[in-house]
Amino acid sequence: MPGYNLVEEPWLAVRPVGGGPPVELGIAEALARAHELEGLVVEFSTQLPAVLRQVLLPVVAHAIGAPQTLREKGERLAHKDGFTEDELDRLRTYLDEHRAKFDLFDPADPFAQVAGLRTAKDETKGSAALVATAASGNNVPLFASRSDADPLDLTPAQAAHWLVHTHCWDTAAIKTGVVGDDQVKAGKTTGNPTGPLGQLGVIVPVGRTLYETLLLNLPVTPVSVIGAPQWTRGPHGPAWKPRAAEGLLDLWTWQARRIRLVPHQDESGRLRVARVVVSAGDRLTALPIQEPHTAWAFTAPAKKSASALPERRPRRHTQGKAAWRGLDALLTPARQGPEGIFETSVLLDEASALRAIGKLAADYPFQVETFGMVYGTQSSVVEDVIHDTIPLPLLALHQDSEAHELLLDVAEQAEQLAKAVNNLSADLRRAAGADPIPWDKGQRPGDLLLHTLDPLVRRLLAGVRDAGTDEDVLERGRLAWEELAHRLARDAANELLLAAPATTFAGRTVDQAGKSGKPQTYKLGTAGANFRRQVDDILPRHADAVREAAAAREAETGPALEPDPDPGADLDY
């Protein structure tokens, strides 16, 4: 069987800077041309952090070394032509020395696999066991176009991507027992956790080129704790154990499963992978504090005592929420520690520090990609995948900056506007004799408003980044946001008011037993007035601008015969 070495075989799809179709390169050429490439192109979004952590970042960190200081990281980022000649020589030497370790089908030590891994009955599974998007086993729908018995031929490049993806994101629960695993019971192992990234809300900073992205994802790490990647520890066997990660590179290349790809040649003689063996792998006893690709949340300690500190846990992304709705966690500096509720990723904190020492410009086009996996039925199936990309102004990472305050205010205002629209909907439904839409069922109108506000917030994020430290521009941007957000909130409210039945005009009186004890009357007029009052409180600059405009008109034309008690009222009823 011919080999397939990831060092030179074209398995990484990359997008050139300036546009054009993706090209496929091996590890060596992708790193050598990293400054000419915009970034990786993957078939499935969550493959991107898997390829970075399992392959590219460990190669760079082990061959060249992680930055030892912020200043060193900034100086390396400033290299417009990518890696220096000395660094390229070290990369080439490293890949030559470890070339055999990157052979996907090596008979003795295949990359990220266990040679000869087999079950007691020499059974294999279809390659769908690796593919998160393919149903397998009992999860195949009754009338699906393919069954579990139909082969899913993967090219070697696809197999390599899904291989590292499985180590990072695989589902939990029962795994096949294999020969040589002394912890197998009744032909299986139980209690397997998800892959390490499945327990995180993954955050990946992105630069202008692949080279800058790699540097932005290399945290300042002392040599003593950098560790070694999995390919220097092999060959691996079928046995596994719970243990702690021995350094950053061990964490990045964690072998969460024991896997063997079973290659074959099709009718045309091309290498394909249709069968695999997947069994239990090493289990992390604790997530290291140096995990760089996540934000953190502090929760109350399990044991109540005066000396107990808040527990620090990875903050997972919320299904259905855009990344900008979690700005409070992304923008909380790591140095704040357990005094706050959140703590950002160390990588974002370092990016902020690089701007502070002049190694990154305030208007640097910094972006953040977020990834997450939603599991169901005891984490044994994948229900949904979370992925988003947002521009993130570096100035906003500084807690005392105007940009920081502006973005947090905007995110909070968007949430409050959605709440106001939901309150309007609830009041109108009560006025019509119905119950409000439950918060956890159906789609509430506030969710639709947030979807409408989404492109506006993203445009604001990019504008704040380009504005830099110009406070006048930031203030104009804030006022423009409030005006447009008011218009969109008003449009959402008008849809609800126009759809309300005629009976809501008179309204209904609802007994408030269990609350104040007094009956409450809900009708269209009071619902609209309450909504306008809430929106004015949420968007104070717009409300002030409306009042000032009304006062200016009055000064110019004189008071109206019948003054409008609410000059900001513009709802259609």
Stockholm file with secondary structure:
# STOCKHOLM 1.0

chainA/1-573         MPGYNLVEEPWLAVRPVGGGPPVELGIAEALARAHELEGLVVEFSTQLPAVLRQVLLPVVAHAIGAPQTLREKGERLAHKDGFTEDELDRLRTYLDEHRAKFDLFDPADPFAQVAGLRTAKDETKGSAALVATAASGNNVPLFASRSDADPLDLTPAQAAHWLVHTHCWDTAAIKTGVVGDDQVKAGKTTGNPTGPLGQLGVIVPVGRTLYETLLLNLPVTPVSVIGAPQWTRGPHGPAWKPRAAEGLLDLWTWQARRIRLVPHQDESGRLRVARVVVSAGDRLTALPIQEPHTAWAFTAPAKKSASALPERRPRRHTQGKAAWRGLDALLTPARQGPEGIFETSVLLDEASALRAIGKLAADYPFQVETFGMVYGTQSSVVEDVIHDTIPLPLLALHQDSEAHELLLDVAEQAEQLAKAVNNLSADLRRAAGADPIPWDKGQRPGDLLLHTLDPLVRRLLAGVRDAGTDEDVLERGRLAWEELAHRLARDAANELLLAAPATTFAGRTVDQAGKSGKPQTYKLGTAGANFRRQVDDILPRHADAVREAAAAREAETGPALEPDPDPGADLDY
#=GR chainA/1-573 SS CCCCBTTTSCCEEEEETTCCCCEEECHHHHHHTGGGEEEEECSSTTHHHHHIIIIIHHHHHHHTCCCSSHHHHHHHHTCTTSSCHHHHHHHHHHHHHTGGGGBTTCSSSCTTSCTTCCCTTCCCEEGGGTCTTSCCGGGSCTTCSSCTTSCCCBCHHHHHHHHHHHHHHCCCEEEECCTTCTTCBTTEEEEECCCGGGGSCEEEEECSSHHHHHHHTSCCCCGGGTCCCGGGTCSCCSCCCEECCCSHHHHHTCCCEEEEEEEEECTTSCEEEEEEEEEECCEESSCCTTCCSBCEEEECCSSCCTTCCCEEEECCCCTTCCGGGGHHHHTSCGGGGGGSSEECCHHHHHHHHHHHTTSSCTTCCCEEEEEEEEEETTTTEEEEEEEEEEECCGGGGSTTSHHHHHHHHHHHHHHHHHHHHHHHHHHHHHHTTCCCCCTTSSCCHHHHHHHHHHHHHHHHHHHHHHHTTCHHHHHHHHHHHHHHHHHHHHHHHHHHHHHSCTHHHHCEEECCTTTTSSCEEECHHHHHHHHHHHHHHHCHHHHHHHHHHHHHHHHHHCCCSSCCSCTTCCCCC
#=GC SS_cons         CCCCBTTTSCCEEEEETTCCCCEEECHHHHHHTGGGEEEEECSSTTHHHHHIIIIIHHHHHHHTCCCSSHHHHHHHHTCTTSSCHHHHHHHHHHHHHTGGGGBTTCSSSCTTSCTTCCCTTCCCEEGGGTCTTSCCGGGSCTTCSSCTTSCCCBCHHHHHHHHHHHHHHCCCEEEECCTTCTTCBTTEEEEECCCGGGGSCEEEEECSSHHHHHHHTSCCCCGGGTCCCGGGTCSCCSCCCEECCCSHHHHHTCCCEEEEEEEEECTTSCEEEEEEEEEECCEESSCCTTCCSBCEEEECCSSCCTTCCCEEEECCCCTTCCGGGGHHHHTSCGGGGGGSSEECCHHHHHHHHHHHTTSSCTTCCCEEEEEEEEEETTTTEEEEEEEEEEECCGGGGSTTSHHHHHHHHHHHHHHHHHHHHHHHHHHHHHHTTCCCCCTTSSCCHHHHHHHHHHHHHHHHHHHHHHHTTCHHHHHHHHHHHHHHHHHHHHHHHHHHHHHSCTHHHHCEEECCTTTTSSCEEECHHHHHHHHHHHHHHHCHHHHHHHHHHHHHHHHHHCCCSSCCSCTTCCCCC
//
